[in-house]
Each structure stands twice: as structure tokens, then as C-alpha cells.
Amino acid sequence: QSGVSATFGDYQIFAFTLDYHLKNESLSKTTQEITLPPDIFGYQKIIFADISDPPQSVKTDLDGNYLASFQLKPRQTLNISLSGFVQLYSRYIDEKQGGQGKNIPINLVNLYIKEQPYWPINNEELLTLAKRLISPSNTVAQNAMEIYKYVTQNLKYNQQRAKTENLDRLGALEALKQPELAVCTEFTDLFITLARAAGIPAREIDGYAHTENRFSKPLSIRLSGGDVLHAWAQFYDPALGWVQIDPTWASTTNGLNYFNKLDTNHVALAIKGVSSEQPSPAGSFKTSEFEKNQDVRVGLAQSDQLPSEVLKPNIDFNPPKTIIAGLGRRSKIKVLNEGNVTIFNSKVATTLGDKSDKRELALEQTLPPYSNSELTLKLNHPWVWKSEDTLLQVILSYEGFDGKPYQETHEYTVKVIPFYLTGWFWLLSAFLGTFPYVMRHFGRGWLLFRWQQLAHLLPRPPGRDQ
């Protein structure tokens, strides 16, 4: 797709069509995943337009990727086409305003300061180099900039090697030893490895980069069929969040600044942090029949092509007809995203009558289009002496990409009945009514034995088996 450049202030619009080819070679059903383009706060917002085959489910992994699952029958081939738009934002960061390493959240330390294939952070040579480049008095972003400068000034982009289809990835250590063989993956791998060795969370982004000069702004990841992708890096600063940088283009453009402000030409298709090898970006999902197809088509879009954003969560919930006061009842609820943009920070709260406490449960924090999240509600009501119809409220709160909050309230009527009106209560009472006589004549051991014999015959309270 192509069009006229549509740059409005600090963002730019691209249209995309991505094709994925799946094949089940086995004689039984199987589930396979593809990677949809993700939203990235501060940089990238995705508006989905159409998908040829709706996925069975979509989940968000720890890196923020949207992984769509499809169930394939034995020997089935499935070709999926996804179209949509991406808004890319330009964000300036001042490294002096960054935070200190001691304030990096421990969960990010555990995820993103680990050794991975191509990122050997425990290698003595790389570890020594990383420590030499940083200073304890610097902010995290200042230390990241020193590593960025080293990578851009010491690696040399190899234009000839970049022409190789499906070229071998060298990794950080080989990039350090053979700097003249570097392409975008080596620039990215070396930055990530040195950053992690210095205690800075870092990860890789694979995607499409719009360029009008393949020499000064080259693309290196050549896939079968003519798709050419690019790799760049992210690092985490506790005051600035995740920051995107491109050490490759900083080197090939002879020092243009791709650290403080990444341009609006980098479309992320996959984020690799928990693993240095997965997930694969669009363009990597090939079958022999479509080996030579170009599967990643991205172009500048006109402003009037951009569809309206639709935030449309939908609740699938069948409330119980009755609830026993004091015992409560469990019930499942499913929230589906039927819109074309992602829902963030989604939560469900319930209230049952005026005397009930408000209960709040978090769904999956991110619900991309075509996804759903299911959770179990515990509906409780205080003791009552007579049956009464009671208002049940299910309150769904969520946010859009810009952080704007939304709230929806769904109301239902349920009947709350007192425990003493249930058959379970009277059966139990009939048995326990003999308690003083049994204790006096037979003792506690006999009572316990009889209770164990009868317990499995008693009907279960409504809702306990759900």
C-alpha cells in the first residue's frame, strides 16, 4: 500500500497488510500462534481494520506482544491476512532526567537482565567493557547513552552482508570481535548485551522501517519472498519508561541522533526480551507454497484513510437466579474486546445490594482486539430473614491508549434467600437436633463417624460446584 505522507505534529500514519501462512503437518489437531503488531506506549498505536480468519484467542505475553492462536485440523493449511493502521509518535527524552538503577522494578530486573542466546551478559570481556562504559553517578539513560555511543562508533555496517537472504545472526560477542561484519542485528545485540551487563533492562524490536535511502538508512533482515525488516533496541529507565533507540541508523547516517528522539518511521512487529529468539515477526510465517510471497506490506497513509477508533468491550455474563445469604455463590464472567483498538488496565467490580462490599478483580491488563478474558466472581450477601430481590451491579473500568478512563455499569436482578429456607438447612438441622442425646449416650467419636458417613449424601449448596 502507498499514499501521501500524513505527518501531524509528532505522529505519522502508516497502513499495513500482513499475511501469515500456517500448515499442520501432523495427523491430529494442533494450535499454532502468529504475532500481531503490538501497541507500545509513547510510540505506537495499532488500529485493526480486518482479519480474514478470526483467531480462537489472543493473549498478551510478558513483552507486550499480541499472540493470536488458530486451531488447525490434520493436514490443514491456513492463510491469514491482517490489515490495519499504525500511528507512530515521536517522543523526546532527556537522559539527564532519567532515574537511578536502584529504582528499576525487580520484576523487570528478573526478566530483562538475563543471559540469552546472542546476549552473553556473563562473558568476562563484555562484562568488563560494560562496567568501563558506565558511571554509578549517572542516570540509567545516561549510562545507556554511553553504551549507545560505543556501539555506533565501533561497529561498521556491512552493506554487502546485508544483501544476504536469511543471513546468520552473529550475536554480541562475535560483533565485538568482528565489528566490520555488523548489520542491524549485531548493532542491536551488542547494545542489549552491554546494557544488560550494566544492569539496564533492554530488549529487541523487529519490524518495518520506512526508508527512502537504503544506503544511509539500511534494512538488514531479509526474509524469503522479498520482505526486508529491521531491528532496533529498547532500554528501560525508571523515570522515562521504555525508550526506543536505533544504533544502526545512528552509525550509517554518520551520527544522526536516534537516541533522544526516534523518528516516526519504525513500525514494531515483534518485541523480543524474555527470549532473544521468539516470537517471530510477521513475514516469518511461511509455507512452501508461499515461500516467495511478500507478506509485509506497509506504506504511508493519507489522513482520511484512518478509521475511527472503536473501544468496545462486551460482557458475557449469566448471573445466578438465586444466592443464599451468608454463603455466597461463584459465577464466571467473560469480557470480550469487540472493538478495533486495544483496551488497557481493565478491571471488573461487583456490588450486590446496598449492604454488600464492593469487590474488584483485575482482568488481563491488556485486551487487544479479538481477545477475551474470563474470571470467577464471588457474589456474597449478608444474612437476611426473608427472600428479597436484590440489585447486582457489574462495573467494568478500563483505559484507552492515551490513558483516558472509561467505566460501564451493567445491572441485574437476583433473588437472595435466607439460609433457613433451603432444604439443605433443614436436613442439617434435623441431624444436629439429636446432638445432645448422641453426645450423652455415644460420645464424640461415634458422632464424627456418623457425620463422615452422611456428609457425602447431603446436597451441595447452590453455587459450590461451580
N, C-alpha and C positions, 0 to 999 in steps of 0.2 A: 504494500500500500504506500501511496505517496500523497503529498499535499503541500500546502503552503505552510511555512513555519508559523507557529502560533505561540509566541512568547509574550506573556502578560506579566510585566514586572519581574517577579522572581520565580516563575514557573513556566514550564513548556509542556505541550501536549503531544503525545505520540499515539498512533493507532497500531494495534498488533493483531496478527493472526498466527496462532501456534498450532502445529499439527503433531500428534503423538500416535505412534503405531505400536500396538501390543499384540502378542501372539502367545497362546497357551500351547506349548508343545506336548503337554502331558495328556494322560487318558482320564484325568479326573478334574473336577472344578478347581480353579485357583483364583486368588485375588492378587492383582497387580496394582502398583501405585504410579502415578505421574506427579510431577512437580508443577503446580500453578504459580504464576508470578506473585510474589508476596508484597504486602504493604510494608513500608519502612518509615517509621515516624520521622518527620522532618525532611524526608527526601522523596518518598514515592507513594502515591495513592493509586490503587487499581480500581477501575470501573469495568465490571464484566458486562459484556453485551450478549454473548450467546455461546452455548456449548452444544455440540452435535449429539452427544450422549451424556445425560446427567449421571454423575457418579453415584455409587452406592453410599459413599460417605466421604467427608472431607475433614481432616484433622490438622491441627497446627502443631508442629514439632517444637523442640526447645529452642531452635534457631529462629523460629518465626516463619518457616516455610509452610505453604499450604499443600498438603499431600492428599490427592484425590484417589480413592480406591474404586476399582472396577472388578466385578466378578466375571470371569471368562469360563465358558463351557469347554469341555475337552476339544482340543484342536481348533479352537475358535481364534479368529483374527479380528481385532477391533481397531478401527481408525477413528481418532477423536480430533475434532477441530474446535479450538477455543479462540474467540475473538473478544476484543475489548479495547479499552483506552487506559493510558497511564499518564498521570500528571507528575512531573518531576519538579521538585522545589530546590532552589538554591539557598543554601544556609551558610552563613559566615560564622566561623568560630575563632575566638581569640585564645590562643594557647595559654596566655598569661592568666586567663580567668578560669583555668581548669582546676580540678580538685586534687587532693592528695591520695597517694596509693593506699594509705591505711583506711580510706573511706570506700574502697571498692567493695561491693556486696560479696559476701562469702560464697553465695551460690554462683556468681559469675567467675569467681576465682576457681571454684571446683570444676566448672565447665570449660573455661577458656584459657586456663594456664596449665595445659596438659600437653604431653608429648603425643604426637600423631605421626603416621607416615607422612613424609615430606616436611614435617615440622619437628626436627630432633632437638628440642629445647634443652636436653640434658647433655648434649655434646659439649665437651670441655672448651673447644675452640669458639663455638658460638656463644657459650655462656660467658666466657671471658670478654669477648667483644661486646656483648650486650651490657655488661657491667661497666665497661670502659666508656660507653656512649652516654650513659645516664648520670644524673646527679640526684642525691636524696633531697636537695632543696628545691628541685624543680617540681612543677605540677606534672600530672600524668601526661597531659597534652604536650608540654614542653619536652618531656623525655621521648614521647612518640615522634615529635618533630625531628629530634636529633637522629633517631633511627631512620626516619624517612629520608633525611638528608644523606645519610651514609649510603643507603640503598640506591638512591637516584644518582649519586656521584660515583659509585664504584662498580655498578653493573653497566654493561653495554648491550643495548638491544641488538639482536642478531636478525637482520631483515631476511637473510637467506633461510635461516632455520624456520622462521615464521611462516614460510610458504609450504612447509611440510604438513600433509594431512594426517591427523591423529598422531601428532608427534609425541615422543616420550617426555614425560614430566621429570625434570631433574631433581627437584626438591631443593631445600635451602642450603644444605651442606655442599652439594655439587655446584650450586650457583655461586657460593662463596669461593670455591676452588677454581671454577671456570667462568668467570664473570663475563667473558666475551660471548658466551653461548646463551645469554639470557633472553627470554621473551616474557610476556606478561605474567605467566605462571611463576617464573623464577623471581621476578620482582616482588610479586605478592607473597610467595612462600618465604622469602628471606625476611621481608618486613614482619610477617606474622610470627616467625620463629624468634627473631630478635626481640620483638615486643613481649612475647610470652616469657622468654628467658629473663626479661627485665621486670616481670611481674605485672605486665599490662595485658588485660584480656584483648584478644584480637581474633579475627576470623576473615574468611574469604568470601567474596561475592563473584558469582559468574553471571554474565548477562550480555546484553547487546549494548554496544556503544556507537552512537551516531558520529560518523567522521566523514569529512569531505577531503581529507588528505591522509591516505593510508601510510604515508612515509613518516610524517610528524606525529600522527595520532593513529598508530597501527593497531590491528586486531590480530590475535595470535592463535586462538583456539579454533582450528579448522576441523570441522566435523564432516562426515560423509554427506554428499549432496550439495555442498557449497555453503552450508551455514558456517559463519565465522563469528565466534563470540570473543569476549574479552573478560579478563579477571582483574579485580582490584581489591582493596582491603578496607576493613573497618577496625577501629580500636575503641575501647571503652574508657571514658573519663567520668568519674563520679559526679562532676559538676556539669558536664556537657552531654552526657549520654553517649550513644554510639555515634561515632564520627566516621564518615566515608572519605577515603583518600585514594589517589591513583599515582603511585610512584612510577609506574611505567611511562605514562604520558608526561609526567614531570621531567623524566630523563630525555625522552625523544623530542620534546619541544624545547630542549636546552634551558630548562629551569622555570617554565611557567608554573604558577602556584596552584597545585592540585591538592594542597593540604588544608589551607584555611577556608577555601570555598570550592567545593567540587562543582563542576558545571552541570547543566541540565541536559546532558546527553548520555547519561549512564542509566540504562534500564536493567534493573536486577531481575534475574530469572530464578536464581537459587542462592541460598546462603549456606556456607559450609563452616561450621565452627566446632560442634560436638564431634564431627568426623571431618577429616581432610579430604575425603573421597565421595561422600554422599551428602545430600541427594544430587542426582544428575539434573542439569537444567534442560529446558525444552530444547529440542534439536538433537538430543541424545537417545531418544526413544525411537529406534529404527527396527524394521524387519527387512528381510532380504528383498522383498518386493518393492519396498520404498527406500532402498539404500541410497539412491541418488536424488531423492526429493529434497528440495529446500523446505525446511519445516519451520523456520523462524523468519517471519516477515514483519518488519517494523518500519514505520515511516512517520514523518512529521504530519500532524493532523491539523485541519482547519478548526477554528473555534466553534463553528456551527455544527460540526460533526459530533461534538461531545454530548452524550445523552445526559438527561437529568439523573442525579443520584437518588436512589431509592433505598432508604433504610426501612426494611420491612420484616421485623421479627414476627413470628406467628407461634402461638401456644397451642400445643396438642395436649389436652388435659381432660380426663373424665373424672370429675370429683365423686367421692363416695356419697351414696344417698343418705347413709346414717353414720354417726360417730358416737361411740359410747363415752359418756362423760367420765373423765378421770383416767381412762385407758388410752385414748388416742387411736390414731389409725395412720398407717403408711399408705402413700399414694404416689404413683410415678407421674412426672410431668416432663414433656419434651418441648424444647424451644428450637424452632427452625428459622434459618435465615432465608427468606424468600425474596430478598432484595438483590441489588446488583453491586453493593459495596459491603465492606466488612463491618461487623458490629464488634465494638471493643468493651471490655470491662463489664460484661453482662452479669447481672445478679437477679435472683428471684427471692421475694419476701412474701410471707403469708400472714394474715390475721384472721382469726376465727372468732367472731363475736366481739363485744365490747371489752370483755374481761380477759381476752387471750393476749398473750405476749406476742410481739412481732418477731417472727423468725426469718432470718436471712441466710441464704445459701448462695455461694458463688458458682456460676456455671463455668464452662471453659472460658478463659478470659477473652479469647478471640474467636469469633464465629464468622468465618468467611462465607460468601455466597455458596449455596448448595450444601451447607453443613447443618448439623443439628447437635444438640447436647441434651442428654437425659439425666435427671437426678430424682432422688426419692425425697418426698416431703413427709415430715412427721406432723400430723394435724392433731393438736391437743385442745381440750376444752375443760375448764374447771367443773367440779361436781355440780349437778343440778338435781332438783327434786321432781321435775316433771319434764316431759318431752317438749321441745321447742324448736321452731325453725330458726336457723342462725345464718348470718351472712358470712360467707367465706370470700376473702379478697386475696387474689394473687397479683402481686405487684412486680412488674418486670422493669428494671432500670438498666440502662446501657449508654454508651457514648459513641459518637461518630469519630471519624479520623481526626477532626480538629479538636476533639476533647469536649464538644458540646454535649451536655447531658440530656437524656430523654427518659420519660417514665410512662408506663402504661399500666392501668389497673383493670383487671378482669374480675367480675363478681359472679358468685354462685350461691345458691341456697342449699344448705344441708340440714338434716334433722339431727339434733343432739338428743340422745335418750339417756336417762339415768341408769346406772348400773343395775339397780334393784328390779328394773322392768325386764331384764334379759333372762332367758331360760337358764343360761349358764350360772347366773347368780343364785337362782332358786335351787338348782341341783347341788351347788356347792354348799348352800345354807342347810339343805336337808342332811347332808353328810356331817357338816360341822356341828349341827344341833345335838348330835349324840356325843359330842366331845367330853363333857364332864363325866358321863356314865362310863365311857370307854376308858378314860384315864384312871378312874377309880377301880375298875374291875380287871382290866387287861394290861394297863401300863403303856408307856410311851412307845416302846419297841413294837408292840402289836399295831398301834395306830400308824406308825411310819410304814410298816409292811403293807397294811391295807391301802394306805394312800398311794403307794407306788403301784399297787395292782389296779387301782381305779383311775389313776391320773390320765392314762392314755385313752380311757373311754370317754372322758369329758370333752364336750365340743369346744373347739378353739374359739377365743374371742374374735369377732369380726375384725379383719384387717391384719391379724397377727401372722397370717400365712402369705401375706403379700410382700 
